[in-house]
Each structure stands twice: as C-alpha cells, then as structure tokens.
Amino acid sequence: MLTAWGDESGSRPDRDGGAYLMGAALCDDTDVSAVRATMAALRATEPKVHWHGSSELRRRDLIDAVAALPIMGLAVVHVEVGATDRRQRRKRLEHLLPQLADLPCSTVTLESRSKQDASDLDLLQKPRARRVIASTLQIKHIVGRLEPVLWAADIICGAVVADRCGAADYLKTLGQVVAVRVI
C-alpha cells in the first residue's frame, strides 16, 4: 500500500500569478523509514528542509537526493488570480484526493495549517458520501518540522514552480516519477 505526504506552495506572483500547488510524495509503506532517514539527514542546521530560500547549490543537492528516493510524486496546480488561500487549498485537494485514493493510497499526511486542518477533513467526507473516494483513505496533519518526509513534497513543489517559471532542469532531474496536473 502507498502512503503520501503533501505540502503546498504558491508560485512566483511576478512570473506565474495566481498559481498555487499541492505536491505529494508517495512511497510504499515499507520504504517510509528509509525516505524519512534520507530526508532527515538533509536538515543541516535548519528546523526543516525548505526549498524557498535555499541557494542554487542547495536546491541541486535537494533535487538529487529526492530523485534517488523510492518515491513518486504528484503535483496539482490550480491557477485562479485573486482566489483566497482556503479556496486554492480546497480546489487542489478536491483534485488530488481522488487520484491518491485510486493509486491506492491509504494515508495522506499534510503539513498542518492549524485552522484549515478541519476543513481538509471535511473536504474528504463529501466525496466519500458520493462514493468518489473509498473510506480507506485517511488524512493526517503534522507540523512540518516534525516529519521529514513532508520535505520531499516541498521539494517536488519547488521543482514544479521552477519549471513553470522557466527553470526546467530541476523537474527534469526528477524525471518521469513526478506527474503534474494543471486544473
């Protein structure tokens, strides 16, 4: 069974206005410990590994590390100028959750956004009631600095943003293991 970790990111407003992403890093349950250990080793002196604010050299190291992991990635891009953060998150999850359930994925761990966590759980219940998503898919939330596997999702988002803004090399390094859907 697959397990997923998701993180969100805004694109660059000056080059890709109105675009927001939700990236998911997926791996087999048996590979979670190895992925977690690899990502934790990348932390250096920072509280968590984060694409934004990393140097070009650091980003190259992060991409190379993620490309070597036994993961696949899925990124959902929603473009809507002027949309609220809540609407952006909802639109991305409405598209991402059914895809994860179909893989099949048992658990999606998202970086906690405090007040938005409850609406994420509510969003999962609506497609369950319509039988669009199986009841086996669960959502969990955790603070980003406490779960190193979330950082892989952040790096996937960073590579997609870079690609959308003209720097395709990062996403090319990840290769065919990352699928990007624009909604």
N, C-alpha and C positions, 0 to 999 in steps of 0.2 A: 504494500500500500504506500502511496505517496503522501508526503507531508509538505506543506507550503508555508513560507514566511513572506509577508507582504509589507511593503513600505511605499510611501507616496512622495511625490516630488512635483514642484512646479517647474516649468521650463523657464527659459530666459525671456522675460517680458519684452526686452528690446529686440529680440530676434525671432521669437516664437510665441507671440502674445496669445493669452487665453488658453494655453495648453498646460494640462496637468496630467500626471502619470501615476499609475499604480503598478508597481513591479512586484512580481512574485518569483521567489527562488524555490524550486521544488526538488526534493530528493526522496529516495526510498527511505523508509523508516530505519533500515539497517545502516544507512550512511550518515545519519544525523550527528553522531558523536564525532566522526572524522571531519565533517564540514564545520561543526562548532569549534573544534580544536584548531583547525587551519585559520578560521576567521579570527579567533581569539588571539592567535599568535601575531596577527597583523595590527593589533591595537597600538603598539608602541607606547607613547605616553599620554595618548588621548583617552577620554572617557569611553568613546566608541569610535569605530571606524566610520568616517563620513566622507562621501565624495565631495560635497560642496566645501570649498575652502582648501582642498588638497592641492598640492603642487602638481605640475605636469608629470614629474618623475614619480611621485607618489601614486598618482592615478594609474600610471603604466604598471606599477607593481601590484596595485589592487586588481586591475583587469586581468593580469597574468595569473594571479592567484585564483580568482574566480573561474577563469577559463579552465584551470586544471582540476576543478572540483567535480564530483559526480552529481552535478545538478543540471536542471534545465530551467529556463526562465520564460516567463510570460509577462509582457508589459501591455497595459491598456492605456491608450492616450485619449483623453477627452478634450476637445477644443471648443470652448464657448467663452468668448470675451464677455467679461462682466459677471460671470456666474459666481455665486458665493462658494466659499470653501466647502460648505456642507453639501451643496448641490453637486459640486465637482466630485467629491468623495462618493456620494450616492450613485452617480452615473457610472463611475468606474467599477464600483463593487457590483452593481446590477449586471454588468457585462462579465466581470471576472469570476464571480462565484459559480455560475452555472458551468463555465468552462472547467474550473477546477473540479467540480463535482463529477463531471463527465470523464475525468482522466483515469481512474478515480483517485481523488484526494480525500483523506479522512479529516485533516485538521488544517486550518489556516490560522497562523499566528500573525497578528497585525501589531505594528507599533502602536501603543496606546496613545490616544489623543484625548484622554480624560472624558470630557463631556460627550464626545462623539462616539465613544465606545458603545453606549446603549443603543444608539441609532443604527450602528453596524449590526448588532444582534437582531434588532427589529427588522432590518432590511433582509436578513437571512430567512426570517419567518414567513414573509409574504410569498416568495417563490416556493417555499416548502408547502404552503397551504394550496398552491396551484399545482403542486407536484412537478414543478420545473426543476427543483433541486431535491435530491434524496436527503432523507433525515440523517444520514450517516455523516454529512459534512458538518463540522463544528468550527466555530470561530473562537479564538482566544486572543487576549490582549496582554501585552507586556511592555514595560518601559524599555526603550531602545537600547540603553547602555547595558541592560541585563541579559540580552540574548544576542550573541554574536552572529547567529545565522541570519538575523534581520539585516545585518550589514551587507550581506551578499545581495539582498533585494535592493538596497540603497545603491550599490554599485551598478546593478543592472539598470536602474532608473537613470543613473548618471551617464551610462553609456548611450542610452536611448536619447536623452536630452542632447548630448554632444552630437550624436548623429543628426538629429533634427536641426541642429544649428551649424552643420557643415563639417564637423569633425567625425567622419565615419570610421576612423581607424579602431576606436575602442570597441564598437559594436561588431566590427569585422573580426576582431580578436576573439570575441565570444562565439562567433560563428553561428551555425545552424541551431545551437541549443537554446537560442532566445527567439521567441516569436513575438512580434509586435502587432497589436491590433489598434487601429485608429477608429474611434466611434464618434 
